């Protein structure tokens, strides 16, 4: 589209010349993502105000918005305690104080004594009775609106009136034709798009404010359905696009002396039924000529690493290389040690690559990956640096995948593309944060999901205790007694440096205090700011039983596996998120001894913190924890907006709109099969500029 034509289609744009700099208003609109008419059409109201009626002053209730009409009986500028404009508005039933802390001379003139005005705003209980602060004023003889007035999401300095006018222009200019065929609307009981979108922007006289505010109006149902449908169609398109790509088939080999068979023989334990099922699912994917894109979910301690090892062995047996990337050095190093112990005796060369290595060691590891002399490379984000290349990368494994951005995960996959052209590696993502079924079906429909829903035998449930900080000395005494009996313990603190705002005990202070209080115990300290070599040495000493009590920050949240550690104290537990608390608790209970997790909290507790701690006390099931976490935080925060920085859903809510989401999933399958043109039109309207949002 020519620049002039594009400018003419922008609501509120200056159309006198192409290439003219944006006005201040256009910049503010652009900051809200509003450029083309279609953007304005989908910028829907946050709420509505009822300006259709005037109420008597004596019926006003503090905390509620209202509109009143009367005569200004008093108006003056006060200078104490600060300069402000005050006025008294009176009707037959009573008086209302009006106040402006910042005002212009024109406002002072507007509220001169004797004028009949209409005031709209939230009622407050002031020193001299009911009042409104910074009310919106209009002349009393102005006609009242006949319908509800929309209030839009805005930004500082962008008046609602400007937004309403721009959106009204957009509604006249945008293409509001229906993307859904008549058959689809009838099938899912949906109103046409144009009447629905207009009903939300300009409600008809007599429309129910409650239905609009609660988003149960039929027009809202159509918008939610369209949004969820677009998401499902995009995910389906992403899945289909991957089927077009090529991957090297790495089928399982049945020979008795093969690498996978020998790995099974040498493992010091038997896999659970759930692990075996998941191994078979991954194995089948690896044998296909298009790339695997699978998410492996398993609660803490369920045994995901050995599943990854078997997948790696199958890929290596087929002549491919494997890369495993983890978000922290502690977790990556633990994977490295386990994989070396399982695979190196079988003839697999395993390399370690992290930012803490010397430059020479990094160069050597990168060279080995490039020339193919190592079959498995384990590391951190160092794996995706530009200078790291692979000879024949066939499988990329990303652990705790939600901790990496989309770009980082793709960068690892592309390490296999750069050398081998169109062929891309298989991809296995692992997560110890279970994703509830509703989220998995809505946001991860493009992935194949495997779930390890069974813990290895012999694991005893962790006993969780809620203890007030007032009993801190008792907890310390209990840990000392347990340590003297041969048990090991963690003490987790949330910060490294003191924060006056949060008044949190720091790991450093706690460590020094424990050393003073428990001089006979061997106490270690680990936190994110320690040099990597020192951190690794402390962790190794703890694994070897040379440290009784490990004081730590959340660097031990994922992946740390010390079977003899049976006690965990989490200080200021009320400050942690539910998923984080569950991950930390998972560091104990990995051996045969009875394990205890103490959640040390400080009163008073907020309602959210109370619910969080109650959930930890009531269940140790990761999926139930995830469900409650979703309830508390919502899908956007729960998933970290899928690490993309964009809102997951603007209008629909997965909890309240589950039935609509089910219809949208059904419609996506049907439309792709029966109405491909409608699919294209629908995605063009809803996913413009967001095509890559879910295609990862």
SULFEN-V196913 format. One record per backbone hydrogen bond with DSSP energy under -0.5 kcal/mol. NH is the residue of the N-H (numbers start at 1). CO is the residue of the C=O. Records with the same first field share a line. If there is no record, write none. Layout:
NH=CO / CO
This chain:
6=2
7=3
8=4
9=5 / 6
10=7
11=9
13=10
15=13
20=17
27=23
28=24
29=25
30=26
31=27
32=28 / 29
33=30
34=29
35=33
39=36
40=36
41=37
42=38
43=40
44=42
46=151
47=151
49=149
51=49
55=67
59=56
60=57
63=123
64=61
66=121
68=119
70=117
71=90
72=115
73=71 / 88
74=88
76=86
78=76 / 84
84=78
85=100
86=76
87=98
88=74
89=87 / 96
90=71
91=94
94=91
96=89
97=130
98=87
99=132
100=85
107=104
108=104
109=105
110=106
111=107
112=109
114=72
115=112
117=70 / 115
118=138
119=68
120=136
121=66
123=64
124=131
126=124 / 129
129=126
131=124
132=97
133=122
134=99 / 132
136=120
137=135
138=118
140=116
142=139
145=51
149=49
150=148
151=47
153=44
158=155
159=157
163=159
164=160
165=161
166=162
167=163
168=164
169=165
170=166
171=167
172=168 / 169
173=169
174=170
176=174
184=181
185=181
186=182
187=183
188=184
189=186
190=185
196=192
197=193
198=194
199=195
200=196
201=197
202=198
207=204
209=207
212=208
213=209
214=210
215=212
216=211
217=211
220=217
221=217
222=218
223=219
224=220
225=221
226=222
227=223
228=224
229=225
230=226
231=227
232=228
233=229
234=230
235=231
236=232
237=233
238=234
239=235
240=236
241=237
242=238
243=239
244=240 / 241
245=241
246=422
247=289
249=247
250=286
258=255
262=258
263=259
264=260
265=261
266=262
267=263
276=272
277=273
278=274
279=275
280=276
281=277
282=278
283=279
284=280
285=281
286=282
287=283
288=285
291=242
294=427
295=448
296=294 / 429
297=295 / 450
298=431
299=452
302=299
307=303
308=304
309=305
310=306
311=307
312=308
313=309
314=310
315=311
316=312
317=313
318=314
319=316
320=315
321=392
322=375
323=395
324=377
325=397
326=379
332=328
333=329
334=330
335=331
336=332
337=333
338=334
339=335
340=336
341=337
342=338
343=339
344=339 / 340
345=340
346=343
347=344
348=343
350=348
351=376
353=378
357=354
362=358
363=359
364=360
365=361
366=362
367=363
368=364
369=365
370=366
371=367
372=368
373=368
374=368
375=349
376=349
377=322
378=351
379=324
380=353
383=380
384=381
385=382
388=385
389=387
390=415
391=369
394=321 / 392
395=321
396=426
397=323
398=428
399=325 / 397
400=430
401=398 / 430
403=400
404=401
406=643
409=405
410=406
411=407
412=408
413=409
414=410
415=411 / 412
416=413
417=413
418=414
420=416
421=417
423=420
424=246
425=413
426=394
427=292
428=396
429=294
430=398
431=296
434=432
436=434
440=436
441=437
442=438
443=439
444=439 / 440
447=444
448=293
449=447
450=295
452=297
453=451
456=301
459=456
460=591
463=595
464=462
465=597
467=465 / 599
469=601
471=468
472=469
475=471
476=472
477=473
478=474
479=475
480=476
481=477
482=478
483=479
484=480
485=481 / 482
486=483
487=482
488=564
489=548
490=567
491=550
492=569
493=552
495=505
500=498
503=499
504=499
507=495
510=506
511=507
512=508
513=509
514=510
515=511
516=512
517=513
518=514
521=518
523=521
524=549
526=551
530=527
535=531
536=532
537=533
538=534
539=535
540=536
541=537
542=538
543=539
544=540
545=542
546=541
547=541
548=522
549=522
550=489
551=524 / 549
552=491 / 550
553=526
556=553
557=554
562=560 / 587
565=562
566=488 / 564
567=488
568=596
569=490
570=598
571=492 / 569
572=600
573=570 / 600
575=572
576=573
581=577
582=578
583=579
584=580
585=581
586=582
587=584
588=585
589=565
596=566
597=463
598=568
599=465 / 597
600=570 / 598
601=467 / 599
610=606
611=607
612=608
613=609
614=610
615=611
616=612
617=613
618=614
619=615
622=620
625=621
626=622
627=623
628=624
629=625
630=626
631=627
632=628
633=629
634=630
637=633
638=634
639=635
640=636
641=636
642=639
643=639 / 640
644=641
646=641
657=653
658=655
661=657
662=658
663=659
664=660
665=661
666=662
667=663
668=664
669=665
670=666
671=667
672=668
673=669
674=670
675=671
679=675
680=676
681=677
682=678
683=679
684=680
685=681
686=682
687=683
690=687
693=690
696=694
